[in-house]
Every structure is written in C-alpha cells, then in structure tokens.
Amino acid sequence: MIAAVCLLLSTPLIYGQHSVSSAIYGDIPIEAMPIQNNAKLLSAEMKKRRTGRPNTFAVTLPTQIRPRTHGQWIDDGATSTWYLRVKSDGAKTLNLGFSEFNLPMGSEFYISTADDRLGPFTASDNEEHNQLWTPVISQDEILLELRVPTRRKKEVQLYLTSVNHDFVDITAKASGSCNLDVNCSADDGWEIVDQYRDIIRSVARYTINGTGLCTGFLVNNVNNDGTPFFMTANHCQVTPNSAQSVVAYWNFESPDCRQPGSAASGETGFGSLDIVNMGATHLASSANSDMTLTLLEEPVPQEANAYYAGWTLDPLAPQDTVLCIHHPRGDEKRISFTFNDVIRTAEDVNVEDPTGRYLIVSSWSIGTTEGGSSGSPLFNSSGQVVGQLWRGTASCDNPDGFDQYGFFTASWEGDGTADTQVKAWLNPCGADVSEIQGFDSADVPFALTTEERCVTICAGAPAEASFTLGSGYPAGTQLTISDDIPSADATLSTSTASGSEEITINIPESSDITAVYRIVVTATGADRSNTIVFSISLDGESPAAPTPVSPADGSQTVGPRDVLSWESVGSATTYDLELGTDADFVTIIDRASDVIATSFTPMESFEPNRTYYWRVRANNVCGAGAWTVASFTTGDGACADGFAQDTPVGIEGSAGSTA
C-alpha cells in the first residue's frame, strides 16, 4: 500500500486560530485568485446536471505557487517559516491541490483561517505520488504556513497548482426535504432505521479533484482484516490518475432527526466534516456495472467508528426490504427504503434480464436519492451490499422515479481481469464463499494480518510465511496452528506473542502437488479469538521452456526494431532473456531478468544483414527452467531507427544553422 497522508493517523486534525499576530498577518503577501461569479457558475452547473453524472461543487483555479517564488520567509535561527495568504473572493469553501508535496524531516505545514486550522502536515505525509489534496475549509481566504529547519529550506517541495473555489457551499443545505436522516430512530418514530446502525457507519461522502461530489462505502473482504477497500461508481471518475485526490468525510450527518417533509429537513443539518481520509489507490473499474474499487491510502481513523459492509453474490435480485445509505447532493447522510420489487436488468430499465448487470429500484417508499448519491451502496434486508448507484430519475420532486444500480454480483467477475473486477481484491486466494457479513472497525486491533495469504511453495522444499498479531492483543496471547498439508505439520515460531508482533510459520517439505492446502492460525487473548487462513499451493517442478513466437526460429529479413516475444508458461512467475551474436552466447549484447511480460524490446536497433541468437527461460518458486534458443537474420539495408543523442549538430558554412 502506498504510504498515506497521515493527517488522519500520525497527525490528527487540529483546529484553532492563526498562529501569527494580527500585525504580522497584515504584512504577509496575498495571492488573489481571479474573481468568480458564483451565481453564474451555479447556473451553468445546474444546466449540466443529469443522471449518471457526478455533481460538481467547485471550479479549479490553476496557479503556480512555490515557497521560492511566492510568499514571505522569516528566518529565526534554526527554524525558518514561510507564509502566504491565498484568497478567492466569495468562495463558499476552499480546498487545495498540491501537485508536489515532499517535506524534509522536522517540517510542519498548516492551512488555517481565523477560525480553523488544518495540520500539521509533516514528512510522514509524503507520498510516492508526491501529491496532497486537502479537505475543504470554510472561508474564502486561507493562510499557508510552513515551518522547516533552516538548513533544509532547499529540500522543500511544495507546489500549489489547484485552488478549488466552492460556488455551491457543500457545508450548507442541499438535499430535498423528503429525505430521512440516519440519526432518526425509534424515539422519533423511525424504528426501522435502528436495525441498520452498523452499515450506516460504512458510508462516506467524498470529493474528487477538489471539485466533484459522490458517495462511497467501505466493503469487507474475505479475510476480515479491516483493509480499507472503498467502493463507489465508475461514473464518479475515480481513476488511476485522480484517486490521489479522493478526500472521504466520515460521519457527515445531522446530529438531530429532521422529520421528512418538515422545513428543518430542507435546511442545514450542521454535520461535522472533521474526520477524513485523504488519498486512495485505484484498483479496479468496470463501466459495464458502473463499479470502481479503491484502497484508501491509510486505515480509517479510529474516531470514525467505521464499519466494513458485508456482501452477497446471490444471482437473484433482493426482495422484501431494500435500502440505500447516501449523501444526496453531498448533504448530510440519509437513508432510503423501498418495499417494492427490485428486478435484475441490462441497461434497459424496463426489461428484466436474469443475466443483467444492473438492479432496478422502481420507486422509494421512504426517502429518495439525488445527485451526489452516486456510488452509494444498495443493501438487502440483511444489511449486505448488492449494488452501487449508477443513475435514476428519483428525487423529492419525483417520488415515483426509479434508480438503477450496478449489481455487485456482476461487479464480482467484472470483465474478467483484476483491474475490472471486485473478486481479485476481496477474495485474492479464491476462497469458496458466496457471501460474508460485515466487519466492525472496533475489531481491527484484534485482526491477524499479512501481506500475502496465497503462498506458492516448491514441493519437496521447506518454506515460510508470516503474519502480524493485532495491536490489541496482550502479552502471552496463545497461538495455535492446524493444517492439511500431507506428510508433516506446519509450525509456528512461537506459541505465545504480544500485540503487533510478527510471527513466522514454518512450512515443511511436501512432495504432494495435487491440491491447494490450508494453514489456519488462531490467536486467543483478551477474551478475544480470531483466525487467519493461508492458502498454500505447491509447485512440483521448475517451469517448462517457453516457445518463441516472434521472430520465429530461423526468420529472415527481420526489421531493425522488431520485438522479441514468446508464449506464456502456465506455472511461470517471471522470465529471463539473453540476446547475443553467437550460438554459444559468449558475446551477450542485451539481457533482461525477472521479466513479467512475454515480450522484450532490445535497447539497440539490430544491424542489417546479421544473424542474432536469443534465448528465454521461465522461472517460478522451484527455480529456473530450461532455455529455449532461437535465431534470426536481419534484412539487407536495414537501417536503425534509434534517436540521435548528440543533436543539434552545426552545419559548416551555414552560420546559425543546425541539424
């Protein structure tokens, strides 16, 4: 997992006031953004809004701000502080996108107003993708403050390129008054809500690129380990290039029950935006069921008291009570129910299709959905996810409107590849399961976790696996192990352990390669018991030799930049390749090791009218297989199409000319 924006973990949100005096504040340079017409922006946005499109609440104002070109430095001995005020007049809220964010050790970065303060962001928030996208802050002027060890000023990478101006006000009222707050209960006449308190905690509002609004939810995996898989709709446009900008807001809900249809239900609910996750990694998407699955870059904050929703792969549309938990128009969290039939369809909403990739809710009995609800989960009466919202006509103004959801069962297989399906991520070892229940974040400290549960070993050779005991377990926690590996028993490096301790599993030699085996470890301590299951696959031998595809052995008139390719070998994990000018490979002109693909492009172009020899072999846990050798000859007059490295070149006799 990519290192996370640890505003949520190592450095929780801090709210206060500016840390500078009013006298100093008045002298800090201010960067004013171009004036925006909120009414005009909102009018244009409302004209664009349609079903299946995420709502936009802000406009991006591009900028190019660095500490070395903007703002003011104040040096005070060992510490230097950089200040800059950023203002976008009339913005309802502001949020920022830094396309470069890499702070040296000892630095602290704050974003503040006269009332609120975000930070400190520190070196622990540095990411491999080198970006930072912030939560919204409710003012049209903010102060940027960076404290850094003076000797490390030149190491700062801070490049503000997006100031996102909110023309809607996503902290104020937005949704229709027919909606039902998730905090309504039996005391308010809504007993039906109480039985779904757990799954309510799985849903979050999130922003994307600092401008778009959708709903997403935590989804459990078969390992029950609290991995923060976050699911939403494909049309919300969370992609490999934009997932870093995801900011999820937990428990954004009205503290009071506003009765549906009342004036209060159409007003601001005063929900809090204090608990957030920043940044995600894109895992999979499929437009065919409007599904996107991401991995939040950090565990969900403990303060969120989150829940990881369970799911079912039932091929039949759910009946009886069906419900949706969502953020209509990005507003405080609401809950909707239908007691009408749900049908499985293809894209045509009116035609039932037992193989369709969608579910249709014909109308809502309590509440509704609206723009901003996109990506929200649809649950069956058991509280299991069955889909996520794609599109519809439902609203408070259209109580008989329908909603169409991507069917979770269809998203499970997706389009057959790991980057288009849910299965590869929520069930990586292929366990035989068709449904699971949810997982409470309170149980995360008592989970047993590992980076790899699906272990492939070479038969006849010993191997190891490892796991980490959850931090909540006390010293002396008892560990037991069982397995169904033939001939010998797997053993643990210790029979007792403490929380956060890593334990090794020693896997004995086995010559039986006819099945996939299981190792089950159970931890018992603090009146808790939990298990972790490893799937052990045995490879019996090194892989077979690959078959060359192109150029085929003995090929003539091969081009100067032809790619070398070969057929895949079923048990192979990687490939090695060598390219030479003699059959004995005494002279090697190019080589590659541990190639994952089944093709290779040499660094240099082939010379014309020359014979080359190449060989390839496959590798797996049992070692390297045999080489396959092939040769080819280039054609006459083949000319290299490489790029010159020493241009431009002066042309003698033509002053100022180059080529």
C-alpha positions as a printed Julia matrix, in Angstrom:
659×3 Matrix{Float64}:
   0.0     0.0     0.0
   1.26    3.47   -0.85
   2.36    5.49    2.14
  -0.53    7.59    3.33
  -1.49   11.13    4.01
  -1.18   10.8     7.76
  -3.21   13.84    8.63
  -5.61   11.18    9.8
  -3.29    8.89   11.68
   0.06   10.17   12.82
  -1.19   13.77   12.86
  -4.93   14.24   13.51
  -6.78   17.39   12.51
  -6.13   20.35   14.76
  -8.46   23.33   14.84
  -7.53   26.67   16.3
  -6.75   30.18   15.09
  -3.92   31.74   13.1
  -0.62   31.25   14.89
   0.58   34.73   13.87
  -0.3    38.11   15.34
  -2.63   40.43   13.5
   0.29   42.78   12.86
   2.36   40.09   11.15
  -0.7    38.75    9.35
  -1.33   42.1     7.69
   2.19   42.11    6.22
   2.02   38.62    4.71
   1.79   38.69    0.89
  -1.56   37.71   -0.54
  -2.19   35.77   -3.73
  -5.62   36.71   -5.08
  -7.35   34.31   -7.44
  -9.37   35.59  -10.42
 -12.81   36.82   -9.37
 -15.56   34.22   -9.83
 -19.28   34.72  -10.38
 -20.86   32.14   -8.07
 -24.36   32.62   -9.42
 -23.22   32.15  -13.0
 -21.15   29.08  -12.11
 -24.07   27.53  -10.21
 -26.47   28.24  -13.06
 -24.13   26.57  -15.54
 -23.67   23.59  -13.24
 -27.39   23.08  -12.76
 -27.85   23.0   -16.54
 -25.21   20.26  -16.83
 -26.55   18.06  -14.04
 -28.07   14.84  -15.24
 -28.49   11.27  -14.14
 -25.25    9.29  -14.2
 -23.07   12.41  -13.84
 -21.31   13.35  -10.59
 -22.26   16.73   -9.16
 -19.65   19.49   -9.31
 -19.46   21.96   -6.44
 -16.26   23.88   -7.2
 -14.2    25.27  -10.04
 -10.44   24.77  -10.21
  -8.38   27.94  -10.41
  -4.96   26.9   -11.74
  -1.98   28.51  -10.09
   1.77   28.07   -9.79
   2.82   28.81   -6.25
   6.09   27.7    -4.66
   7.78   28.97   -1.49
  10.76   30.15   -3.54
   8.6    32.31   -5.82
   5.71   33.46   -3.62
   5.04   34.48   -0.06
   7.42   35.51    2.68
  10.18   33.7     4.57
  11.02   34.66    8.15
  14.24   33.14    9.49
  14.55   32.68   13.23
  17.77   30.85   13.97
  17.39   27.12   13.4
  13.81   27.45   12.12
  12.53   29.25    9.05
   8.84   29.91    8.47
   7.17   30.59    5.14
   3.83   32.4     4.96
   1.39   33.11    2.16
  -2.23   34.2     2.14
  -4.43   32.81   -0.63
  -7.77   34.42   -1.36
 -10.57   33.55   -3.76
 -13.14   36.24   -3.15
 -16.64   34.88   -2.5
 -15.68   31.2    -2.26
 -18.06   29.28    0.0
 -15.22   26.9     0.88
 -11.69   26.39   -0.4
  -9.64   23.26   -0.86
  -6.17   22.9    -2.33
  -4.33   20.53   -4.65
  -0.54   20.32   -4.4
   0.98   18.54   -7.41
   4.26   18.42   -5.49
   4.35   17.76   -1.77
   7.53   16.47   -0.19
   8.68   17.94    3.1
  12.03   17.39    4.82
  12.15   15.85    8.26
  11.3    18.29   11.02
   8.88   20.33    8.89
   5.31   21.31    9.78
   2.78   22.67    7.32
  -0.53   24.29    8.32
  -3.55   25.64    6.47
  -5.66   27.97    8.59
  -8.28   30.68    8.79
  -9.21   32.96   11.65
 -11.38   30.12   12.97
  -9.96   26.81   11.76
  -6.57   25.19   11.37
  -5.62   22.04    9.44
  -2.36   20.34   10.31
   0.36   19.79   10.97
   1.21   18.05    7.72
   4.71   16.6     8.08
   7.24   14.43    6.28
   5.1    11.45    7.3
   2.54   12.73    4.78
   4.97   12.48    1.86
   3.63   10.15   -0.82
   5.15    8.17   -3.65
   2.82   10.06   -5.97
   4.14   13.32   -4.46
   0.71   14.96   -4.14
  -1.52   16.35   -1.42
  -5.24   17.16   -1.69
  -6.82   18.83    1.3
 -10.26   18.82    2.93
 -12.48   21.86    2.46
 -12.11   24.81    4.78
 -14.98   27.28    5.22
 -13.53   30.65    4.26
 -12.57   32.46    1.07
  -9.13   33.34    2.44
  -6.59   30.98    3.97
  -3.12   31.23    5.41
  -0.4    28.79    4.36
   2.32   28.33    6.97
   5.39   26.14    6.59
   7.94   25.7     9.36
  11.16   24.0     8.32
  14.66   23.56    9.75
  16.62   26.43    8.22
  19.35   24.13    6.96
  16.77   22.18    4.97
  14.91   25.03    3.25
  16.25   23.97   -0.16
  14.83   20.46    0.29
  11.21   21.68    0.37
   8.99   20.52   -2.49
   5.71   22.37   -2.21
   3.9    23.32   -5.41
   0.32   24.56   -5.21
  -1.32   24.17   -8.6
  -5.07   23.94   -7.81
  -7.13   26.34   -5.73
 -10.67   24.95   -5.77
 -13.37   27.59   -5.35
 -16.69   26.32   -3.98
 -19.62   28.1    -5.64
 -22.3    25.89   -4.04
 -21.37   25.68   -0.33
 -21.14   21.99    0.43
 -21.43   22.7     4.15
 -24.94   24.15    3.8
 -28.36   22.75    2.94
 -28.56   20.89   -0.33
 -30.88   17.88   -0.36
 -34.66   17.77   -0.64
 -36.83   17.76    2.47
 -38.37   14.32    1.76
 -35.16   12.6     2.9
 -34.69   10.72    6.18
 -31.7    11.38    8.43
 -29.65    8.37    9.52
 -29.85    9.57   13.13
 -33.62    9.2    13.21
 -34.59    6.33   15.5
 -37.46    4.66   17.32
 -37.6     7.68   19.61
 -38.51    9.74   16.56
 -40.92    7.2    15.13
 -38.37    5.52   12.85
 -37.65    2.15   14.47
 -36.78    0.69   11.05
 -33.53    2.69   10.99
 -32.21    1.27   14.27
 -31.5    -2.22   12.93
 -29.08   -0.77   10.37
 -26.85    1.27   12.68
 -23.79   -0.76   11.7
 -23.98   -0.39    7.91
 -24.76    3.33    8.26
 -21.18    3.67    9.5
 -19.79    2.15    6.28
 -20.8     5.11    4.08
 -18.87    8.33    3.45
 -19.18   11.39    1.3
 -16.1    12.13   -0.76
 -14.7    14.76   -3.07
 -12.63   14.08   -6.19
 -10.16   16.5    -7.82
 -11.35   19.08   -5.29
 -14.44   19.77   -7.42
 -16.71   16.7    -7.64
 -19.01   15.04   -5.11
 -20.05   11.4    -4.78
 -20.82    8.77   -2.16
 -18.72    5.69   -1.4
 -18.55    2.91    1.17
 -16.18    0.57    2.94
 -16.54   -3.05    1.86
 -15.32   -6.08    3.77
 -13.03   -8.76    2.33
 -12.99  -12.5     3.0
 -10.01  -12.09    5.33
 -11.94   -9.88    7.77
  -8.86   -7.81    8.47
 -10.0    -4.2     8.13
  -8.26   -3.48    4.83
  -9.85   -0.14    3.79
 -11.39   -1.11    0.44
 -13.59    1.8    -0.64
 -16.16    1.22   -3.37
 -18.09    3.7    -5.5
 -19.49    4.24   -9.0
 -17.33    4.24  -12.12
 -19.02    7.36  -13.46
 -17.71    9.33  -10.45
 -14.41    9.28  -12.38
 -12.03    7.95   -9.74
  -9.2     6.75  -11.98
  -5.53    5.79  -11.52
  -4.69    9.44  -12.21
  -7.29   11.01   -9.92
  -7.57    8.59   -6.97
  -4.88   10.54   -5.1
  -7.32   13.45   -4.86
 -10.05   11.5    -3.03
 -10.97   13.03    0.33
 -13.55   10.94    2.24
 -15.57   12.54    5.03
 -16.82   10.21    7.78
 -19.93   10.68    9.9
 -21.09   13.74    8.0
 -24.63   13.56    9.29
 -27.16   15.69   11.09
 -26.9    15.19   14.87
 -30.68   15.58   15.06
 -33.56   13.81   13.35
 -35.2    16.19   10.9
 -38.58   14.7    10.13
 -39.06   14.03    6.38
 -41.2    16.69    4.77
 -40.54   19.21    7.51
 -38.97   22.61    6.93
 -36.0    21.52    9.03
 -35.33   18.56    6.74
 -34.73   21.0     3.9
 -32.33   23.11    5.94
 -28.7    22.72    7.0
 -28.14   19.76    9.33
 -24.9    21.1    10.87
 -22.99   17.87   10.33
 -19.26   17.78   11.04
 -16.56   17.44    8.36
 -13.74   16.89   10.88
 -12.95   13.18   10.3
 -11.39   12.46    6.92
  -9.29   10.1     4.86
  -7.08   11.69    2.2
  -5.91    9.84   -0.88
  -6.7     6.46   -2.42
  -5.21    3.95   -4.83
  -7.33    2.88   -7.78
  -7.72   -0.91   -8.01
 -10.47   -1.76  -10.45
 -13.25   -0.25  -12.56
 -15.91   -1.56  -14.91
 -18.27    0.64  -16.88
 -20.39   -2.47  -17.52
 -21.67   -2.41  -13.94
 -20.59    1.17  -13.11
 -18.18   -0.05  -10.42
 -14.95    1.38   -9.07
 -12.95   -0.15   -6.22
 -10.16    1.75   -4.48
  -7.91    1.25   -1.49
  -7.71    4.17    0.93
  -4.09    5.11    1.46
  -4.38    4.86    5.22
  -6.58    2.92    7.65
  -9.79    4.71    8.52
  -9.35    6.96   11.59
 -10.42    5.32   14.83
 -12.66    8.32   15.5
 -14.82    7.37   12.51
 -16.03    4.21   14.27
 -16.39    2.77   10.79
 -17.94   -0.46    9.54
 -16.88   -2.61    6.6
 -20.04   -3.71    4.82
 -20.63   -7.37    4.0
 -21.98   -8.55    0.64
 -23.7   -11.38   -1.18
 -23.24  -12.95   -4.6
 -26.84  -14.1    -4.83
 -27.72  -14.03   -8.56
 -31.32  -13.14   -7.77
 -32.49   -9.59   -7.19
 -33.16   -8.94   -3.47
 -36.75   -8.89   -2.3
 -38.5    -7.61    0.8
 -36.91   -4.5     2.36
 -34.11   -2.91    0.33
 -32.33    0.24    1.47
 -29.79    2.81    0.37
 -27.49    4.97    2.55
 -26.19    8.03    0.76
 -25.28   11.72    0.66
 -27.89   13.4    -1.55
 -26.3    16.38   -3.3
 -23.37   15.82   -0.96
 -25.55   16.76    2.03
 -25.6    15.05    5.42
 -26.05   11.28    5.32
 -29.57    9.98    4.66
 -31.25    6.58    4.45
 -33.95    5.46    2.0
 -36.14    2.34    1.94
 -38.22    0.56   -0.64
 -40.68   -2.25   -0.04
 -41.35   -2.65   -3.76
 -39.92   -5.34   -6.04
 -36.36   -4.98   -7.26
 -35.52   -6.52  -10.64
 -32.31   -7.52  -12.4
 -31.87   -5.87  -15.81
 -29.42   -4.98  -18.53
 -29.17   -1.28  -19.39
 -32.82   -1.21  -20.46
 -34.59   -0.35  -17.21
 -37.89   -1.84  -18.33
 -36.76   -5.34  -19.32
 -36.0    -7.98  -16.68
 -32.84   -9.93  -17.55
 -31.54  -12.8   -15.34
 -28.01  -12.16  -16.68
 -28.17   -8.37  -16.47
 -25.5    -6.33  -14.72
 -27.9    -3.91  -13.01
 -30.67   -3.74  -10.42
 -33.72   -1.5   -10.71
 -35.44    0.07   -7.72
 -38.77    1.07   -9.27
 -39.5     3.7    -6.61
 -38.72    4.56   -2.99
 -41.18    4.06   -0.14
 -39.25    6.24    2.35
 -36.88    8.98    1.22
 -35.19    9.09   -2.19
 -31.79    9.66   -3.84
 -30.41   12.73   -5.59
 -27.28   13.88   -7.36
 -24.35   13.26   -5.01
 -25.88    9.91   -4.03
 -23.96    8.35   -6.94
 -21.81    5.43   -5.82
 -23.83    4.83   -2.66
 -24.5     1.22   -1.62
 -27.76   -0.65   -2.02
 -28.33   -3.16    0.79
 -30.63   -6.14    1.16
 -32.68   -6.62    4.33
 -29.72   -8.48    5.93
 -27.51   -5.42    5.53
 -25.37   -6.9     2.74
 -24.27   -4.86   -0.27
 -25.99   -5.8    -3.52
 -25.06   -2.81   -5.68
 -23.93    0.8    -6.05
 -25.92    3.68   -7.54
 -25.44    4.45  -11.22
 -28.32    6.6   -12.37
 -32.04    7.27  -11.98
 -34.91    9.73  -12.03
 -35.79    9.56   -8.32
 -35.9    12.8    -6.32
 -38.11   14.56   -3.82
 -39.8    16.21   -6.79
 -40.31   12.85   -8.49
 -41.29   10.34   -5.76
 -42.22    7.7    -8.35
 -38.84    7.88  -10.1
 -36.59    4.84  -10.44
 -32.93    4.2    -9.58
 -30.52    1.87  -11.39
 -27.65    0.21   -9.53
 -24.62   -1.71  -10.71
 -25.18   -5.29   -9.47
 -22.49   -6.4    -7.01
 -22.71   -9.96   -8.33
 -21.83   -8.7   -11.82
 -19.03   -6.49  -10.49
 -17.57   -9.53   -8.72
 -16.39  -11.05  -12.01
 -16.27   -7.72  -13.82
 -14.8    -8.02  -17.28
 -12.61  -10.98  -16.32
  -9.42   -9.18  -15.27
  -8.13   -7.97  -11.91
  -8.41   -4.32  -12.95
 -12.1    -4.72  -13.86
 -13.41   -6.92  -11.04
 -14.0    -6.96   -7.3
 -13.17  -10.64   -6.79
  -9.42  -10.34   -7.25
  -9.21   -7.88   -4.35
 -11.86   -9.01   -1.87
 -11.1   -12.72   -2.31
  -7.49  -12.91   -3.54
  -6.96  -16.59   -2.65
 -10.18  -17.75   -4.28
 -11.94  -18.98   -1.13
 -15.22  -20.8    -1.73
 -17.59  -18.13   -0.41
 -20.79  -16.64   -1.78
 -21.45  -14.11    0.97
 -19.85  -12.56    4.03
 -21.04  -10.4     6.89
 -19.64   -7.02    7.82
 -16.59   -6.24    9.94
 -16.54   -3.64   12.7
 -13.57   -1.27   12.99
 -13.55   -1.99   16.74
 -12.26   -5.45   15.79
  -9.32   -4.15   13.71
  -6.89   -4.26   16.69
  -7.75   -7.96   17.05
  -7.23   -8.96   13.42
  -4.32  -11.1    12.25
  -2.84   -9.53    9.13
  -0.32  -10.45    6.46
   0.9    -9.09    3.14
   0.4   -12.45    1.43
  -2.12  -15.15    2.3
  -1.78  -17.0    -1.01
   1.58  -18.74   -0.73
   3.12  -20.79   -3.52
   5.97  -23.08   -2.5
   8.09  -25.67   -4.24
   7.18  -29.24   -3.32
   9.99  -31.01   -1.57
  11.47  -27.79   -0.16
  10.66  -26.02    3.12
   9.17  -22.53    3.07
   7.96  -19.76    5.35
   5.01  -17.43    5.72
   4.38  -14.72    8.3
   1.63  -12.67    9.91
   1.3    -9.87   12.44
  -0.75  -10.11   15.6
  -3.2    -7.24   16.05
  -2.11   -4.42   18.35
  -4.98   -5.06   20.77
  -3.73   -8.44   21.94
  -1.91   -8.57   25.31
   1.4   -10.25   26.05
   1.02  -14.0    26.36
  -1.69  -14.32   23.69
  -1.99  -18.01   22.83
  -1.36  -19.14   19.25
  -2.4   -22.47   17.76
  -1.98  -23.83   14.26
  -3.58  -26.53   12.12
  -3.09  -27.56    8.51
  -3.94  -30.23    5.98
  -0.52  -30.42    4.31
   0.47  -34.08    3.77
   3.44  -35.76    5.46
   4.26  -33.14    8.1
   2.79  -30.34   10.18
   3.46  -26.62    9.8
   4.8   -24.99   12.97
   4.89  -21.52   14.49
   8.0   -19.62   15.57
   6.31  -19.13   18.96
   3.24  -20.36   20.8
   2.6   -17.05   22.6
   3.02  -13.49   21.4
   2.21   -9.84   22.1
   0.23   -7.31   20.08
   1.97   -6.06   16.89
   4.46   -8.94   16.98
   5.32  -10.69   13.7
   5.16  -14.49   13.8
   6.72  -16.88   11.31
   5.07  -20.05   10.01
   7.5   -22.8     9.07
   6.07  -24.9     6.24
   7.59  -28.39    5.96
   8.69  -30.23    2.86
   5.97  -31.96    0.87
   6.02  -33.89   -2.38
   2.24  -33.94   -2.84
   1.25  -31.44   -5.56
  -2.32  -32.49   -6.22
  -4.18  -29.83   -4.27
  -4.22  -26.44   -2.56
  -3.82  -26.73    1.19
  -4.77  -24.55    4.13
  -2.97  -23.38    7.23
  -5.17  -21.92    9.97
  -3.68  -19.96   12.87
  -5.84  -18.98   15.85
  -4.97  -16.26   18.37
  -6.7   -16.21   21.77
  -6.24  -13.38   24.26
  -8.06  -10.5    25.98
 -11.26  -12.55   25.81
 -10.92  -12.46   22.03
 -10.29  -15.16   19.46
  -9.54  -14.68   15.78
  -8.07  -16.73   12.94
  -6.01  -16.19    9.84
  -6.12  -18.64    6.93
  -3.27  -19.2     4.47
  -3.76  -20.86    1.09
  -0.72  -22.99    0.21
  -0.17  -24.03   -3.42
   2.6   -26.46   -4.27
   4.61  -26.31   -7.49
   6.21  -29.65   -8.25
   8.99  -28.54  -10.56
  10.57  -25.66  -12.39
   8.57  -24.42  -15.38
   8.7   -25.72  -18.94
  10.71  -23.98  -21.62
   8.85  -21.15  -23.4
   8.07  -21.31  -27.13
   9.37  -18.35  -29.2
   6.69  -16.5   -31.15
   8.43  -13.61  -32.89
  10.84  -13.63  -34.58
  10.31  -17.35  -35.13
  13.41  -19.52  -35.14
  15.24  -19.11  -38.44
  13.37  -16.0   -39.53
  14.9   -13.89  -42.32
  14.68  -10.16  -43.17
  13.83   -9.22  -39.6
  13.42   -5.48  -39.06
  15.81   -3.32  -37.03
  13.4    -2.74  -34.14
  11.39   -5.97  -34.01
  10.16   -7.04  -30.57
  11.11  -10.45  -29.15
   8.11  -12.37  -27.85
   7.23  -15.84  -26.59
   4.25  -17.88  -25.38
   3.41  -17.75  -21.69
   4.14  -20.74  -19.46
   1.38  -21.63  -17.02
   3.46  -22.04  -13.87
   5.9   -19.23  -14.62
   6.13  -16.11  -12.5
   8.88  -14.31  -14.47
  11.17  -14.8   -17.47
  14.87  -14.27  -18.25
  16.16  -13.37  -21.7
  19.56  -13.04  -23.38
  20.45  -11.71  -26.84
  23.82  -12.5   -28.45
  25.75  -12.69  -31.7
  26.88  -16.31  -31.43
  25.14  -19.61  -30.77
  27.13  -20.21  -27.58
  26.16  -16.82  -26.12
  29.75  -15.9   -25.46
  29.03  -12.36  -26.6
  25.88  -11.03  -24.93
  24.65   -7.68  -26.29
  21.44   -7.41  -24.22
  19.76   -9.26  -21.36
  16.8    -8.95  -19.01
  15.91  -10.73  -15.78
  12.6   -11.29  -13.99
  10.5   -10.01  -16.89
   6.8   -10.25  -16.06
   5.54   -9.73  -19.62
   6.02  -12.17  -22.51
   7.86   -9.72  -24.74
  11.04   -7.67  -24.73
  12.33   -4.74  -26.8
  16.14   -4.63  -27.11
  17.87   -1.38  -26.18
  19.67   -1.03  -29.53
  18.48   -1.5   -33.11
  19.6    -4.62  -34.94
  22.38   -4.22  -37.52
  21.49   -5.04  -41.15
  22.23   -8.42  -42.7
  23.34  -10.05  -39.47
  22.36  -13.21  -37.58
  21.36  -12.91  -33.93
  20.71  -15.56  -31.3
  18.29  -15.19  -28.41
  17.15  -17.43  -25.61
  14.43  -17.26  -22.99
  13.58  -19.28  -19.88
  10.8   -19.24  -17.3
  11.1   -19.0   -13.5
   8.93  -19.97  -10.55
   9.44  -20.77   -6.87
  11.16  -24.01   -7.81
  13.8   -22.17   -9.84
  14.61  -21.53  -13.48
  13.51  -23.81  -16.32
  15.44  -24.74  -19.42
  16.49  -22.17  -22.02
  14.82  -22.12  -25.43
  17.24  -20.91  -28.12
  16.23  -19.3   -31.42
  17.97  -17.27  -34.11
  17.01  -14.75  -36.77
  18.7   -12.75  -39.51
  18.07   -9.11  -40.34
  17.38   -7.94  -43.86
  19.69   -6.16  -46.29
  19.94   -2.42  -45.85
  18.04   -2.38  -42.6
  18.68    0.99  -41.04
  18.47    1.75  -37.38
  15.65    3.95  -36.3
  17.11    4.97  -32.96
  17.33    8.55  -31.8
  20.49   10.63  -32.08
  21.93   11.57  -28.71
  24.23   14.43  -29.81
  21.94   16.79  -31.72
  21.73   19.56  -32.77
  24.84   19.48  -34.96
  26.27   22.6   -36.55
  26.35   22.74  -40.37
  29.67   24.05  -41.59
  29.41   27.1   -43.81
  25.86   27.96  -42.77
  26.07   30.36  -39.87
  23.47   29.74  -37.2
  22.11   26.59  -38.84
  21.74   23.28  -37.03
  20.51   19.82  -37.87
